[in-house]
């Protein structure tokens, strides 16, 4: 059996799974719209060598089992990357101990467990799965592992309409994370809604600084010019009001960051009104930007645990018994040492595995999709889920299900400390998340800029192989919880710019921490937190700002070659650690771009082989153009202090692998 494959090795495993369930197959082209660079023919022996066993299914193969249920609907219909619900409530045997669905036909897990408490799970298909109807087998077993009931669940993946309009997939988003309070003050009337003594605080950095929704709205043009497509804002709900350091020597500290909720049903008045939030969402949409909101399902703010009670000489704004009553029977009285039951930093921990608690915390968060919907029909597009590893997995699946019911296009990205695309802690393709924050990327970037160019590139090649359009990762260098990347480099701007170039040209979702584009950085030092600075707006008035221009140039390039950089292959063409440079190809379908990275601090030229004698290379980083001479191209390397980066395309031919 010969199968014609127009795909890269990155996608072979995912895409061959589609063969198992597509109906009436005689011949099949795998992922014909993905990464076509060099057509390859694979026979069964070759496929076996790379660990694939291929079965071409032309008619249903049924396993004899005691009971076979039927799905009453003909099928679920969905677009690539869009979510749909698999509902197996028709499985009615009383002794079911486990329900498993085989979603490998659409790129998912081959044995994904559907929670018995829910009997529903949200799935999606990556864009490498062709349009067609797929059958997903569902198997129910008893506590002894014996099959007691099965059903076949048909799912139809529809083709995206070819209407001539540009379409931006989830894996093409460019995310900008900002702390609302520290970004820009657009409405000073909301700076002290509780009339507290912020001005007299002994730690001015620990109080609200005035940033709000109106401020973000006022600066949308800046973010659009930078090249942002999704604005991730810190949690929007009302936080505890009081100074948590009152009575200590630590210095004043309030919940300006948003992660210490007191009321999940109201906006934080420091940030503005619902009308101002609607204005932000609508105005962002006019710039073709989405709003992502940070949400917390794991805990409340301090002072809300039932054992906290009233305090003698309570600080102004301390929670009342009425405030605590809202969370009655929802918070853990005895904490443990595992991820689920521990109390993070002493915060009151939700019993997220409790069905009643699950329903309530999910209801609080999903209600914001309706509350945030503007008269123009725009709303929140995605959530970043804080401390996701500490939330019960079934609760996260229920959360995903409810969001899918409201909006099948809604996306989730998880914060799971230490996660990366290879070890994503079962958040991807599991009915939970569409993406995880990549905590390992900055280690790869540090390895890269410190001289191991080839090793870091090999790490990114492996990373590429794990990422799909519906299961991706957000690579970041800095955050509000960690010391800034540039700070860790002792403000070495050349190395920093090279790391940024690696980040913004890598597969996955670039996540830019506010101010990084201006060279702002700081230590993660309690209670001052120099990494939670106000954005330096005076820097944005500087003409030809070196670091900002570096970001903007890279992001312009990413926009112009979005599919290649978001979905494409990665391979080393030439160069080595000893050479002090590498040339990397990023390829998708019949197109390619080339990234020339150098960590050398002296000027030098690089001679590169090309397949065509009349090839012309264009460097999108600085606008230079180079003509081949006898299938050789001479390109001057960009010095490290100038960014160490060349963004190349070729007119005619390709660079030759050496």
C-alpha positions as CSV (number, residue, x, y, z in Angstrom):
1,X,0.0,0.0,0.0
2,X,1.4,3.4,-1.0
3,X,0.1,6.6,0.6
4,X,1.0,10.0,-0.9
5,X,1.8,12.4,1.8
6,X,2.0,16.1,1.3
7,X,3.0,17.0,4.9
8,X,6.0,17.5,7.1
9,X,7.1,15.0,9.8
10,X,5.7,17.5,12.3
11,X,2.2,16.6,11.3
12,X,2.4,13.0,10.1
13,X,1.3,11.4,13.4
14,X,-1.7,13.7,13.8
15,X,-2.8,13.6,10.3
16,X,-2.5,9.9,9.7
17,X,-4.9,9.4,12.6
18,X,-7.6,10.8,10.3
19,X,-7.4,7.7,8.2
20,X,-8.9,5.6,10.9
21,X,-12.4,7.0,10.8
22,X,-13.1,8.9,7.6
23,X,-15.8,7.3,5.6
24,X,-15.6,5.6,2.2
25,X,-11.9,6.1,1.6
26,X,-10.2,4.9,-1.6
27,X,-7.3,7.3,-1.7
28,X,-6.3,10.0,0.7
29,X,-4.0,13.0,0.7
30,X,-2.8,13.9,4.2
31,X,-3.1,17.5,5.3
32,X,-2.8,18.7,1.8
33,X,-2.9,22.3,2.9
34,X,0.0,22.0,5.4
35,X,3.7,22.4,5.1
36,X,4.1,21.2,1.5
37,X,7.8,21.5,0.8
38,X,9.0,18.3,-0.8
39,X,6.5,15.6,-1.7
40,X,7.4,12.2,-0.3
41,X,6.2,8.7,-0.9
42,X,6.0,6.3,2.1
43,X,5.3,2.6,1.9
44,X,4.2,0.5,4.8
45,X,7.8,-0.5,5.6
46,X,8.9,3.1,5.9
47,X,5.9,4.0,8.0
48,X,6.6,1.1,10.3
49,X,10.2,2.2,10.8
50,X,9.0,5.6,12.1
51,X,6.6,3.9,14.5
52,X,3.3,4.2,12.6
53,X,0.8,1.4,11.9
54,X,-1.6,2.6,9.2
55,X,-5.0,1.1,8.7
56,X,-7.2,2.3,5.8
57,X,-10.8,2.0,6.9
58,X,-13.4,1.7,4.2
59,X,-16.3,0.4,6.3
60,X,-17.2,0.4,10.0
61,X,-15.5,-2.3,12.1
62,X,-17.7,-3.1,15.1
63,X,-16.5,-4.9,18.2
64,X,-19.0,-7.3,19.7
65,X,-20.1,-5.9,23.1
66,X,-23.1,-6.4,25.4
67,X,-24.9,-3.1,24.5
68,X,-24.5,-0.7,21.5
69,X,-26.1,2.6,22.1
70,X,-27.1,5.0,19.2
71,X,-26.5,8.7,19.0
72,X,-29.8,10.3,18.2
73,X,-28.3,13.2,16.3
74,X,-26.9,12.5,12.9
75,X,-23.6,14.2,13.8
76,X,-21.9,17.1,15.4
77,X,-20.7,19.7,13.0
78,X,-17.7,22.0,13.6
79,X,-15.0,24.0,11.8
80,X,-11.3,23.4,12.4
81,X,-10.1,24.8,15.7
82,X,-13.7,25.3,16.8
83,X,-15.1,23.5,19.8
84,X,-18.0,21.0,19.9
85,X,-19.6,19.0,22.6
86,X,-19.5,15.2,22.8
87,X,-22.6,14.3,24.9
88,X,-22.7,10.6,26.0
89,X,-25.6,10.9,28.4
90,X,-27.3,8.2,26.3
91,X,-25.0,5.7,28.0
92,X,-27.4,4.4,30.6
93,X,-25.9,1.3,32.1
94,X,-25.8,1.6,35.9
95,X,-22.5,-0.2,36.5
96,X,-20.4,2.1,34.3
97,X,-17.0,2.9,36.0
98,X,-15.3,4.6,33.1
99,X,-16.1,6.2,29.8
100,X,-13.4,6.6,27.1
101,X,-13.5,8.2,23.7
102,X,-11.1,7.6,20.9
103,X,-10.5,11.1,19.4
104,X,-7.4,10.1,17.4
105,X,-9.3,10.4,14.1
106,X,-9.4,14.2,14.5
107,X,-6.0,14.6,16.1
108,X,-6.9,14.0,19.7
109,X,-6.1,11.4,22.3
110,X,-6.8,7.8,21.5
111,X,-8.2,7.1,25.0
112,X,-9.6,10.3,26.5
113,X,-11.6,9.8,29.6
114,X,-15.0,11.5,29.7
115,X,-15.9,12.3,33.4
116,X,-18.8,10.3,34.7
117,X,-20.0,13.4,36.6
118,X,-20.4,15.2,33.3
119,X,-20.9,12.7,30.5
120,X,-19.9,15.5,28.2
121,X,-16.6,16.7,26.9
122,X,-15.5,19.5,24.6
123,X,-13.3,18.7,21.6
124,X,-11.8,20.4,18.6
125,X,-9.9,19.4,15.5
126,X,-6.7,21.0,14.2
127,X,-6.6,22.6,10.8
128,X,-4.6,19.7,9.4
129,X,-7.6,17.5,9.6
130,X,-9.5,17.6,6.3
131,X,-13.2,18.3,6.0
132,X,-15.3,15.1,6.3
133,X,-17.3,13.0,8.6
134,X,-15.3,11.0,11.3
135,X,-16.6,8.4,13.7
136,X,-15.3,8.6,17.2
137,X,-15.8,5.3,19.2
138,X,-16.9,5.6,22.8
139,X,-16.5,2.7,25.2
140,X,-18.0,2.4,28.6
141,X,-16.5,-0.2,31.0
142,X,-17.4,-1.3,34.5
143,X,-15.2,-1.2,37.6
144,X,-13.6,-4.5,36.5
145,X,-12.6,-3.1,33.1
146,X,-15.2,-5.1,31.2
147,X,-17.0,-3.3,28.3
148,X,-20.6,-2.8,29.1
149,X,-21.7,-0.3,26.5
150,X,-20.4,1.4,23.3
151,X,-21.5,4.0,20.8
152,X,-20.1,5.5,17.7
153,X,-20.1,9.3,17.7
154,X,-20.1,10.9,14.2
155,X,-18.4,14.3,13.9
156,X,-18.4,16.3,10.7
157,X,-15.6,18.8,10.2
158,X,-16.6,21.5,7.8
159,X,-14.3,23.4,5.5
160,X,-13.6,27.0,6.2
161,X,-15.5,29.3,3.8
162,X,-13.2,30.6,1.0
163,X,-14.7,34.1,1.0
164,X,-11.6,36.0,0.3
165,X,-11.4,37.5,3.8
166,X,-8.3,36.9,5.9
167,X,-8.7,34.4,8.7
168,X,-6.6,34.4,11.8
169,X,-6.3,31.1,13.7
170,X,-5.8,30.8,17.4
171,X,-2.2,29.7,16.9
172,X,-1.5,33.0,15.0
173,X,-2.4,35.3,17.9
174,X,0.2,37.7,19.2
175,X,-0.6,38.3,22.9
176,X,0.3,41.3,25.0
177,X,0.0,40.8,28.8
178,X,-0.6,43.8,30.9
179,X,-1.5,44.6,34.5
180,X,-4.4,46.9,34.1
181,X,-3.5,49.0,37.1
182,X,0.1,49.6,35.8
183,X,-0.7,50.4,32.1
184,X,-2.3,53.8,31.8
185,X,-4.6,56.0,33.9
186,X,-7.5,57.0,31.6
187,X,-10.0,58.1,34.2
188,X,-8.7,59.5,37.5
189,X,-12.2,59.5,39.0
190,X,-11.9,55.8,39.8
191,X,-8.4,55.9,41.4
192,X,-9.6,55.6,45.0
193,X,-13.2,54.2,45.0
194,X,-13.0,52.9,48.6
195,X,-11.5,56.2,50.0
196,X,-8.4,54.5,51.5
197,X,-5.2,56.1,52.5
198,X,-3.1,55.2,49.4
199,X,-1.3,58.5,49.6
200,X,0.1,57.7,53.1
201,X,1.2,54.2,52.3
202,X,4.7,53.3,53.4
203,X,5.2,51.3,50.2
204,X,3.9,53.4,47.3
205,X,4.5,50.5,44.9
206,X,2.1,48.3,46.8
207,X,-1.0,50.5,46.2
208,X,-3.1,51.1,43.1
209,X,-1.5,53.3,40.6
210,X,-4.6,54.3,38.6
211,X,-4.5,52.2,35.4
212,X,-7.9,51.3,34.1
213,X,-10.1,50.2,31.1
214,X,-10.3,53.7,29.9
215,X,-6.5,53.9,29.9
216,X,-6.1,50.7,27.8
217,X,-8.7,52.1,25.4
218,X,-6.8,55.3,25.0
219,X,-3.7,53.4,24.1
220,X,-5.1,50.9,21.6
221,X,-3.5,52.6,18.7
222,X,-0.1,52.0,20.3
223,X,-0.7,48.3,20.7
224,X,-2.0,48.0,17.2
225,X,1.1,49.8,15.8
226,X,3.2,47.4,17.8
227,X,1.5,44.4,16.1
228,X,-0.6,43.0,18.9
229,X,-3.7,40.9,18.1
230,X,-4.8,39.8,21.6
231,X,-4.7,42.0,24.8
232,X,-4.5,39.8,27.9
233,X,-5.6,41.9,30.9
234,X,-5.3,41.0,34.6
235,X,-8.4,39.8,36.5
236,X,-11.3,42.3,36.2
237,X,-13.4,41.3,39.3
238,X,-13.7,43.2,42.6
239,X,-10.7,42.3,44.8
240,X,-10.3,42.5,48.6
241,X,-10.0,46.1,49.6
242,X,-7.7,46.1,52.6
243,X,-3.9,46.4,53.0
244,X,-2.8,42.8,53.6
245,X,0.4,43.9,55.2
246,X,-1.3,46.1,57.8
247,X,0.3,45.6,61.2
248,X,3.5,44.2,59.8
249,X,6.8,45.8,58.8
250,X,6.5,44.7,55.2
251,X,5.0,47.9,53.8
252,X,1.5,48.4,52.4
253,X,0.2,46.0,49.8
254,X,-3.2,45.9,48.1
255,X,-4.7,43.6,45.5
256,X,-4.0,45.9,42.6
257,X,-3.0,42.9,40.5
258,X,-6.5,41.4,40.6
259,X,-5.8,37.8,41.8
260,X,-7.4,38.2,45.2
261,X,-11.1,38.3,44.4
262,X,-13.8,39.2,46.9
263,X,-16.7,39.5,44.6
264,X,-16.7,37.4,41.3
265,X,-19.9,39.1,40.1
266,X,-18.7,42.7,40.1
267,X,-16.0,44.6,38.3
268,X,-13.1,46.1,40.3
269,X,-14.2,49.7,40.6
270,X,-10.6,50.8,40.3
271,X,-10.7,49.7,36.7
272,X,-13.9,51.3,35.6
273,X,-17.5,50.6,34.8
274,X,-19.2,48.0,32.6
275,X,-19.8,50.7,30.0
276,X,-16.1,51.5,30.0
277,X,-15.3,47.8,29.7
278,X,-17.7,47.5,26.7
279,X,-16.0,50.5,25.1
280,X,-12.6,48.8,25.5
281,X,-13.9,45.6,23.9
282,X,-15.6,47.5,21.0
283,X,-12.7,49.7,20.3
284,X,-10.2,46.8,20.4
285,X,-12.4,45.0,17.9
286,X,-12.2,48.1,15.6
287,X,-8.4,47.5,15.5
288,X,-9.0,43.8,14.9
289,X,-7.7,43.0,18.4
290,X,-9.3,40.5,20.9
291,X,-9.6,40.9,24.7
292,X,-8.4,38.0,26.9
293,X,-9.3,38.2,30.6
294,X,-7.4,36.5,33.4
295,X,-9.6,34.4,35.6
296,X,-9.1,32.6,39.0
297,X,-10.9,29.4,39.8
298,X,-8.6,28.2,42.5
299,X,-9.0,30.7,45.4
300,X,-10.4,33.9,46.8
301,X,-8.6,36.8,48.4
302,X,-7.3,36.9,52.0
303,X,-9.7,37.5,54.8
304,X,-12.6,35.5,53.3
305,X,-12.0,32.1,54.8
306,X,-14.7,31.1,57.4
307,X,-11.9,30.8,60.1
308,X,-10.6,34.3,59.4
309,X,-13.5,36.0,61.2
310,X,-13.3,39.6,62.5
311,X,-9.9,41.0,63.6
312,X,-9.2,43.3,66.4
313,X,-8.3,46.7,65.0
314,X,-9.2,45.4,61.5
315,X,-7.6,47.5,58.7
316,X,-9.9,49.6,56.6
317,X,-11.7,47.5,54.0
318,X,-11.3,44.2,55.8
319,X,-13.9,41.6,54.7
320,X,-17.1,41.4,56.8
321,X,-19.0,38.3,58.0
322,X,-21.4,39.1,55.2
323,X,-18.6,39.0,52.6
324,X,-17.4,35.6,54.0
325,X,-20.9,34.2,54.0
326,X,-20.9,34.3,50.2
327,X,-18.2,31.5,50.2
328,X,-19.8,29.3,52.9
329,X,-19.1,25.6,52.4
330,X,-16.9,26.5,49.3
331,X,-13.5,26.8,50.9
332,X,-11.2,24.1,52.2
333,X,-11.1,23.9,56.0
334,X,-8.1,21.5,56.0
335,X,-5.5,21.9,53.3
336,X,-3.1,19.3,52.0
337,X,0.3,19.2,50.3
338,X,-0.7,18.1,46.8
339,X,-1.5,20.5,44.0
340,X,-5.2,20.2,44.4
341,X,-5.6,20.7,48.1
342,X,-2.7,23.0,49.1
343,X,-3.3,26.6,49.9
344,X,-1.2,28.8,47.7
345,X,0.5,31.5,49.7
346,X,-2.1,31.0,52.4
347,X,-5.0,32.0,50.2
348,X,-8.5,30.5,50.9
349,X,-8.7,27.4,48.6
350,X,-11.9,26.5,46.7
351,X,-12.9,22.9,47.0
352,X,-13.0,22.6,43.3
353,X,-13.6,18.9,43.3
354,X,-16.9,19.4,45.0
355,X,-19.8,19.4,42.5
356,X,-21.7,22.3,44.1
357,X,-18.5,24.4,44.3
358,X,-17.7,23.5,40.7
359,X,-21.0,24.7,39.5
360,X,-20.8,28.0,41.3
361,X,-17.2,29.0,40.3
362,X,-17.9,28.1,36.7
363,X,-21.2,30.0,36.7
364,X,-19.4,33.1,38.1
365,X,-16.8,33.1,35.3
366,X,-19.0,32.1,32.3
367,X,-21.5,34.8,33.2
368,X,-18.9,37.4,32.2
369,X,-19.3,36.4,28.5
370,X,-22.9,37.7,28.6
371,X,-22.1,40.7,30.8
372,X,-19.2,41.7,28.6
373,X,-21.2,41.5,25.4
374,X,-21.6,44.9,24.0
375,X,-24.6,46.3,22.0
376,X,-22.4,45.7,18.9
377,X,-22.2,42.0,19.8
378,X,-18.5,42.0,20.8
379,X,-17.3,40.2,23.9
380,X,-14.4,38.6,25.7
381,X,-12.6,36.2,23.2
382,X,-10.6,34.1,25.6
383,X,-9.6,33.5,29.2
384,X,-6.2,32.9,30.7
385,X,-6.8,30.5,33.6
386,X,-4.6,31.3,36.6
387,X,-3.1,28.5,38.7
388,X,-4.8,25.9,36.5
389,X,-2.7,23.0,37.9
390,X,-4.3,23.5,41.3
391,X,-7.9,23.2,40.0
392,X,-9.8,19.9,39.8
393,X,-9.5,18.5,36.2
394,X,-13.2,17.8,36.0
395,X,-14.0,21.4,37.0
396,X,-11.7,22.6,34.1
397,X,-13.5,20.2,31.7
398,X,-16.9,21.5,32.9
399,X,-15.7,25.1,32.5
400,X,-14.6,24.3,28.9
401,X,-18.0,22.6,28.2
402,X,-20.0,25.6,29.5
403,X,-17.9,28.0,27.5
404,X,-18.3,25.9,24.3
405,X,-22.0,25.9,24.8
406,X,-22.0,29.7,24.9
407,X,-19.4,30.3,22.2
408,X,-17.7,27.4,20.3
409,X,-14.9,29.8,19.2
410,X,-13.9,30.8,22.8
411,X,-10.4,29.9,23.8
412,X,-8.5,29.0,27.0
413,X,-4.8,29.3,27.8
414,X,-3.5,27.7,31.1
415,X,-1.0,28.9,33.6
416,X,0.5,25.7,34.9
417,X,3.8,26.4,36.5
418,X,6.6,24.5,34.7
419,X,4.5,23.4,31.8
420,X,5.7,23.4,28.2
421,X,4.4,21.9,25.0
422,X,6.0,18.5,25.6
423,X,5.0,18.3,29.3
424,X,1.8,20.2,29.1
425,X,0.4,18.3,32.2
426,X,-2.5,16.9,30.2
427,X,-4.1,20.3,29.6
428,X,-4.1,20.0,25.8
429,X,-6.3,17.7,23.7
430,X,-8.1,16.8,26.9
431,X,-11.2,18.9,26.9
432,X,-9.6,21.6,29.0
433,X,-7.3,24.1,27.2
434,X,-6.4,25.3,23.8
435,X,-2.9,26.5,24.9
436,X,-0.5,26.5,27.8
437,X,2.0,29.1,28.8
438,X,5.4,27.8,27.9
439,X,7.5,28.2,31.1
440,X,10.6,26.4,29.5
441,X,10.9,28.7,26.5
442,X,13.1,31.3,28.3
443,X,15.5,28.6,29.2
444,X,15.8,27.7,25.5
445,X,16.3,31.4,24.7
446,X,19.0,31.8,27.4
447,X,20.7,28.7,26.1
448,X,20.5,30.2,22.6
449,X,21.9,33.6,23.4
450,X,24.7,32.2,25.5
451,X,26.2,30.3,22.5
452,X,24.4,27.0,22.0
453,X,22.6,28.1,18.9
454,X,22.3,24.6,17.4
455,X,21.2,22.9,20.7
456,X,18.5,25.5,21.2
457,X,17.3,25.2,17.6
458,X,17.1,21.4,18.1
459,X,14.9,22.0,21.1
460,X,12.6,24.2,19.1
461,X,12.4,21.6,16.3
462,X,11.1,19.1,18.9
463,X,8.8,21.8,20.3
464,X,7.4,22.3,16.8
465,X,6.4,18.7,16.5
466,X,4.1,18.9,19.5
467,X,2.2,22.0,18.5
468,X,-1.1,22.1,16.5
469,X,-3.5,24.9,15.7
470,X,-5.9,23.8,18.5
471,X,-3.2,22.7,21.0
472,X,-0.4,25.2,21.1
473,X,1.7,27.1,23.6
474,X,2.5,30.7,24.5
475,X,6.2,31.5,24.6
476,X,7.1,34.3,27.0
477,X,10.3,35.8,28.4
478,X,9.0,37.8,31.4
479,X,5.9,38.0,33.6
480,X,4.5,39.6,36.8
481,X,5.5,36.5,38.8
482,X,9.2,36.3,37.8
483,X,12.2,38.5,37.6
484,X,12.4,40.1,34.1
485,X,14.4,38.4,31.4
486,X,16.5,41.5,30.6
487,X,17.2,42.1,34.3
488,X,18.6,38.5,34.5
489,X,20.9,39.4,31.5
490,X,22.2,42.4,33.5
491,X,20.6,44.6,30.8
492,X,22.7,43.2,27.9
493,X,20.6,44.6,25.1
494,X,22.2,42.7,22.3
495,X,21.5,39.3,23.9
496,X,18.0,40.5,24.8
497,X,17.2,41.5,21.2
498,X,18.5,38.1,20.0
499,X,16.2,36.3,22.5
500,X,13.3,38.4,21.4
501,X,14.0,37.5,17.8
502,X,13.9,33.8,18.7
503,X,10.6,34.3,20.6
504,X,8.8,36.3,17.9
505,X,9.8,34.0,15.0
506,X,9.1,30.7,16.8
507,X,6.0,28.5,16.3
508,X,3.4,29.1,19.0
509,X,1.9,32.2,20.4
510,X,4.4,35.0,21.3
511,X,3.4,36.5,24.7
512,X,4.9,40.0,25.3
513,X,4.9,41.3,28.8
514,X,4.0,45.0,28.9
515,X,7.0,47.3,28.8
516,X,9.4,44.6,27.4
517,X,9.0,46.3,24.0
518,X,10.6,49.4,25.6
519,X,13.3,47.6,27.5
520,X,11.6,47.8,30.9
521,X,12.4,45.1,33.4
522,X,12.8,44.5,37.1
523,X,13.2,42.1,40.0
524,X,10.4,40.0,41.4
525,X,11.0,41.5,44.9
526,X,8.2,41.6,47.5
527,X,6.6,43.9,48.4
528,X,7.9,46.4,45.9
529,X,7.8,44.2,42.8
530,X,10.0,46.2,40.4
531,X,8.8,43.9,37.6
532,X,5.3,45.4,38.0
533,X,6.3,48.9,36.8
534,X,4.1,51.5,35.2
535,X,4.6,51.5,31.5
536,X,7.1,54.2,30.6
537,X,4.9,56.2,28.2
538,X,7.6,58.9,27.9
539,X,9.7,56.3,26.1
540,X,7.1,55.9,23.4
541,X,7.7,59.5,22.4
542,X,11.3,58.7,21.4
543,X,11.9,58.6,17.7
544,X,13.6,55.5,16.4
545,X,13.4,53.7,19.8
546,X,15.9,50.9,19.3
547,X,14.1,48.1,21.2
548,X,10.6,49.2,20.2
549,X,11.7,49.2,16.5
550,X,13.2,45.8,17.0
551,X,9.9,44.4,18.3
552,X,7.8,46.2,15.6
553,X,10.0,45.0,12.8
554,X,9.8,41.4,14.0
555,X,6.1,41.6,14.5
556,X,5.5,43.1,11.0
557,X,7.5,40.2,9.6
558,X,5.4,37.8,11.6
559,X,2.1,39.3,10.4
560,X,3.3,39.2,6.8
561,X,4.3,35.6,7.0
562,X,1.9,34.5,9.7
563,X,1.1,31.0,8.6
564,X,4.7,30.1,7.9
565,X,5.8,31.2,11.4
566,X,2.7,30.0,13.3
567,X,2.4,26.6,11.6
568,X,5.5,25.9,9.6
569,X,8.4,23.4,9.7
570,X,11.7,24.3,11.3
571,X,15.1,23.0,10.0
572,X,18.7,24.0,10.2
573,X,20.2,25.0,6.9
574,X,23.8,25.8,7.8
575,X,25.9,27.3,10.6
576,X,27.2,26.1,14.0
577,X,28.0,27.2,17.5
578,X,31.6,27.6,16.4
579,X,30.6,29.7,13.4
580,X,28.6,32.0,15.7
581,X,25.6,31.9,13.4
582,X,22.9,29.6,12.1
583,X,20.5,29.9,9.2
584,X,17.1,28.4,9.9
585,X,14.3,27.6,7.4
586,X,10.7,28.0,8.4
587,X,8.5,26.5,5.8
588,X,4.7,26.0,5.2
589,X,3.1,24.7,2.0
590,X,5.2,26.0,-0.9
591,X,6.6,29.0,0.9
592,X,9.6,29.5,3.2
593,X,11.3,32.2,5.1
594,X,14.8,32.1,6.5
595,X,16.1,33.3,9.9
596,X,19.8,34.2,10.1
597,X,20.8,34.5,13.8
598,X,24.3,35.6,14.9
599,X,25.8,36.0,18.4
600,X,29.1,37.5,17.2
601,X,30.1,41.0,18.2
602,X,32.4,41.8,15.3
603,X,31.4,42.4,11.7
604,X,31.7,39.5,9.3
605,X,30.1,38.1,6.1
606,X,28.4,34.8,5.6
607,X,28.6,32.9,2.3
608,X,25.4,30.8,1.7
609,X,24.7,28.3,-1.0
610,X,21.5,28.7,-3.1
611,X,19.8,26.4,-5.6
612,X,19.5,29.1,-8.4
613,X,22.2,31.2,-9.8
614,X,19.9,34.2,-10.2
615,X,18.5,34.0,-6.6
616,X,17.8,37.3,-4.9
617,X,17.7,37.6,-1.1
618,X,15.8,40.3,0.7
619,X,16.5,41.1,4.4
620,X,13.2,42.3,5.9
621,X,15.0,43.4,9.1
622,X,17.0,46.3,7.5
623,X,15.7,46.4,3.9
624,X,18.9,45.2,2.2
625,X,18.9,43.1,-0.9
626,X,21.5,40.6,-2.2
627,X,22.1,39.1,-5.6
628,X,23.5,35.5,-6.0
629,X,26.8,35.0,-7.8
630,X,27.2,31.5,-9.2
631,X,24.7,30.0,-6.7
632,X,26.5,31.7,-3.8
633,X,25.1,34.6,-1.7
634,X,27.2,36.8,0.4
635,X,25.3,38.4,3.3
636,X,26.8,40.6,6.0
637,X,25.8,39.3,9.5
638,X,23.9,41.6,11.8
639,X,26.0,42.4,14.8
640,X,24.7,41.1,18.2
641,X,24.4,44.7,19.5
642,X,22.2,45.5,16.5
643,X,19.9,42.5,17.2
644,X,21.9,39.6,15.6
645,X,19.0,38.9,13.3
646,X,18.3,38.8,9.5
647,X,14.8,38.0,8.3
648,X,15.3,36.7,4.8
649,X,13.1,35.7,1.8
650,X,14.4,34.4,-1.5
651,X,13.1,35.4,-4.9
652,X,13.9,32.3,-7.0
653,X,15.4,29.2,-5.5
654,X,16.1,28.0,-2.0
655,X,19.0,28.0,0.4
656,X,20.9,24.7,0.2
657,X,21.2,22.5,3.3
658,X,24.8,22.0,4.2
